[in-house]
Amino acid sequence: MSYLNSVTLVGFVGADPEQRQAKGNGLKFSVFSLATQRSWKNVDDEWSSKTEWHRVVVFRRLLAERVVATIKKGAHVLVEGSLVSSTYEQSNGKGKKSKTTKITSWSIRALQKAGQSPAEFLSLHVRGQWGDVSEEDRQENEYSLKHGFRLLSSYRTNANETIWVVTESDRSVTTLLLPSEY
């Protein structure tokens, strides 16, 4: 039996990343908060949204150093990693334990390196401007809009990379796929 613990988040950095050092082994790592947002239509057919905050920890030495040096508050980033849950004793000395979940990251990409935000591509996708897809895919998207199937868009960035945007059939998730992911 195999298992998978993989997380991909796209969001905005809440504060400049901090470099820290582990008490036990002296290992240096970086930590930052990442805001993501989910949107849905409520029972009144109006859009609602909620911001979720995630704690991201980077243990890979070179990546941790690069994150602290190059990523700043407000940066739009893609984070890949795994979920790690832990329990710790609160610092108030009363022995009360708390549980936390964080993302241990192995990959972070600043998405604005080409001077473009993923929001540009998502906006085109939402408006039905499918980008560089074949005529057959365009027709499939039109059919999918009417019948609730998966939607696909493809766009070329200023850095001449292709980005795919996929919306699942139940409209619960939209994913940006970068060249290294397909």
C-alpha positions in Angstrom: 0.0 0.0 0.0 1.4 3.4 -0.9 0.6 6.8 0.6 0.9 10.4 -0.6 1.4 13.5 1.5 1.7 16.4 -1.0 0.5 19.9 -0.9 0.6 22.7 -3.5 -0.4 26.2 -2.6 -0.4 29.4 -4.5 -0.8 32.5 -2.4 0.7 35.7 -1.0 3.5 35.9 1.6 2.2 37.6 4.8 5.5 38.9 6.2 9.2 38.8 5.2 10.4 35.2 5.8 12.5 34.7 8.9 15.6 32.6 9.3 15.7 30.5 12.5 17.9 27.9 14.1 16.8 24.6 15.6 17.6 24.3 19.3 18.7 20.6 19.2 21.0 20.4 16.2 21.6 24.0 15.2 20.1 23.5 11.7 19.1 26.7 10.1 15.7 26.9 8.4 13.3 29.6 7.2 9.7 30.2 8.2 6.9 32.4 6.6 3.2 32.7 6.5 1.2 32.2 3.3 -2.3 33.5 2.6 -4.6 31.6 0.2 -8.1 32.4 -0.6 -11.0 30.2 -1.6 -14.2 31.5 -3.2 -17.7 29.9 -3.6 -21.2 30.9 -4.4 -23.4 31.0 -1.4 -27.1 30.0 -1.2 -28.1 33.5 -2.4 -25.9 32.9 -5.5 -23.5 35.6 -4.3 -19.7 35.1 -4.2 -18.2 34.6 -0.8 -14.5 34.1 0.1 -12.3 33.1 3.0 -8.6 33.7 3.5 -6.7 30.8 5.0 -3.2 31.3 6.6 -0.6 28.6 6.3 2.7 28.3 8.1 5.5 27.3 5.7 8.8 25.9 7.0 11.8 25.3 4.7 14.6 23.0 5.9 16.6 22.6 2.7 19.6 24.8 3.5 20.1 26.5 0.1 16.4 26.9 -0.5 15.9 28.3 3.0 18.7 30.9 2.5 17.3 31.8 -1.0 13.8 32.3 0.4 15.0 34.7 3.1 17.2 36.6 0.6 14.6 36.9 -2.3 11.0 36.4 -1.1 9.4 39.4 0.6 6.1 40.3 2.1 3.4 40.4 -0.6 5.3 38.1 -3.0 3.0 35.8 -5.0 4.5 32.3 -4.7 3.8 28.7 -5.4 4.8 26.4 -2.5 5.1 22.6 -2.8 5.6 20.4 0.2 4.0 18.1 2.7 1.8 18.5 5.7 3.4 18.0 9.1 1.3 18.0 12.3 2.9 18.3 15.7 1.9 18.8 19.3 3.8 21.2 21.6 3.5 22.5 25.1 2.4 26.1 25.4 5.0 28.5 26.8 2.7 29.7 29.7 4.1 26.9 31.8 0.8 25.3 32.7 1.4 22.1 30.7 -1.3 22.7 28.2 -0.6 21.2 24.8 -1.6 22.6 21.4 -1.6 21.1 18.0 -0.3 22.7 14.9 -0.1 21.8 11.2 2.5 23.3 8.9 3.8 22.8 5.4 7.3 21.5 5.1 8.3 22.9 1.7 10.7 21.4 -0.8 10.0 23.8 -3.6 9.0 27.5 -3.7 8.7 29.5 -6.9 8.1 33.2 -7.2 5.4 33.5 -9.8 6.0 37.1 -10.7 9.5 36.6 -12.2 8.2 37.3 -15.7 6.4 40.4 -14.5 3.1 38.5 -14.6 0.8 37.3 -11.9 -1.1 34.0 -12.1 -4.2 36.2 -11.5 -3.8 37.4 -15.1 -4.2 33.9 -16.4 -6.9 33.0 -14.0 -8.9 36.0 -15.0 -8.6 35.1 -18.7 -9.6 31.5 -17.8 -12.7 32.6 -15.8 -13.8 34.9 -18.7 -13.7 31.9 -21.2 -10.6 33.2 -23.0 -8.9 29.8 -23.3 -5.5 31.0 -24.7 -3.4 28.6 -26.8 -5.6 25.5 -26.9 -6.6 23.6 -30.0 -10.0 24.2 -31.7 -11.1 20.8 -30.4 -10.2 21.8 -26.8 -12.1 25.1 -27.3 -15.2 23.2 -28.4 -14.8 20.8 -25.5 -14.6 23.8 -23.1 -17.8 25.2 -24.5 -19.5 21.9 -24.0 -18.0 21.5 -20.5 -19.4 24.9 -19.5 -22.9 23.7 -20.3 -22.6 20.2 -18.9 -20.3 20.7 -15.9 -17.1 19.0 -17.1 -13.4 19.9 -16.6 -12.1 23.1 -18.3 -8.6 23.6 -19.7 -6.7 26.8 -20.8 -3.1 27.2 -21.9 -1.2 30.5 -21.9 2.4 31.6 -22.7 4.1 33.9 -20.2 6.5 36.8 -21.0 9.3 34.4 -20.1 8.0 32.1 -23.0 6.9 29.4 -20.6 3.5 27.6 -21.0 1.1 27.6 -18.1 -1.9 25.3 -18.0 -5.0 26.2 -16.0 -7.4 23.4 -15.2 -10.8 23.7 -13.4 -12.3 20.5 -12.1 -15.8 19.5 -13.2 -17.4 20.3 -9.8 -15.7 23.8 -9.9 -14.2 23.2 -6.5 -10.6 23.5 -7.6 -8.6 25.4 -10.2 -5.0 24.4 -10.7 -2.1 26.2 -12.4 0.4 23.7 -13.9 3.9 25.0 -14.6 6.1 23.3 -17.2 7.9 21.2 -14.7 4.6 19.7 -13.6 3.4 18.1 -16.8 
